[in-house]
């Protein structure tokens, strides 16, 4: 793939990460629930890490240097999956339409990021570029799974609370 295409995809990826950070920070600031704010703040912080890593890679490619193998950050001990799936968080979000809508929007954002990164893994010629975008796609899949599982749980609570089940 051409250097121009790599620069283009890095710019797109940086923009996706910055938009994700902005969205997650806005949700964290607007929610009434501290547990929900913590989840979205943690996700925003992770997007900052992604944008920083992508920016470093952009600088390499833009300076006509070969793309080096990324130095991936370690996952935090305070895992987003542990925080987001707690009963306190589920109970808080089940009662709040704003947070449930934010989760749905976040799922869509994660889907877009996964699509962009996975396509780049398929089309990139540079092995280090493939490694970078595979790592990003995998990380975003983790976000997506957690959000999706939470969304399913919330839907089931609403269905049960409103007696939508046919049995």
Long-range contacts (C-beta under 8 A, 24 or more apart in sequence): 1-123, 1-124, 1-125, 1-126, 1-129, 3-61, 3-64, 5-123, 6-61, 6-67, 6-124, 6-126, 6-129, 7-58, 7-61, 7-62, 9-116, 9-120, 9-133, 10-54, 10-57, 10-58, 10-61, 11-58, 12-116, 13-50, 13-54, 13-113, 13-116, 13-117, 13-120, 13-133, 13-136, 14-51, 14-54, 14-55, 14-58, 16-109, 16-112, 16-113, 16-116, 17-47, 17-48, 17-50, 17-51, 17-54, 17-113, 18-47, 18-51, 19-109, 20-44, 20-47, 20-109, 20-113, 21-47, 21-48, 21-51, 23-102, 23-105, 23-106, 23-109, 24-106, 27-99, 27-102, 27-106, 30-98, 31-96, 31-98, 31-99, 31-102, 32-92, 32-96, 33-89, 33-92, 33-93, 33-96, 33-99, 35-83, 35-86, 35-88, 35-89, 35-92, 36-89, 36-92, 36-93, 36-96, 36-99, 38-83, 39-80, 39-83, 39-84, 39-89, 40-102, 42-76, 42-78, 42-80, 42-83, 43-80, 43-106, 43-143, 46-80, 46-139, 46-143, 49-73, 50-136, 50-139, 53-132, 54-136, 57-132, 66-126, 66-128, 67-126, 67-128, 67-129, 67-132, 68-128, 69-128, 69-131, 70-128, 70-131, 70-132, 70-135, 72-135, 80-142, 80-143, 80-146, 81-142, 81-145, 81-146, 84-146, 84-147, 84-150, 85-146, 85-149, 85-150, 89-150, 90-150, 90-153, 90-154, 90-157, 93-150, 93-154, 94-154, 94-157, 94-158, 94-161, 100-151, 100-154, 103-147, 103-150, 103-151, 103-154, 104-151, 106-143, 106-147, 107-144, 107-147, 107-148, 107-151, 110-140, 110-141, 110-143, 110-144, 110-147, 111-144, 113-137, 113-140, 114-140, 114-141, 114-144
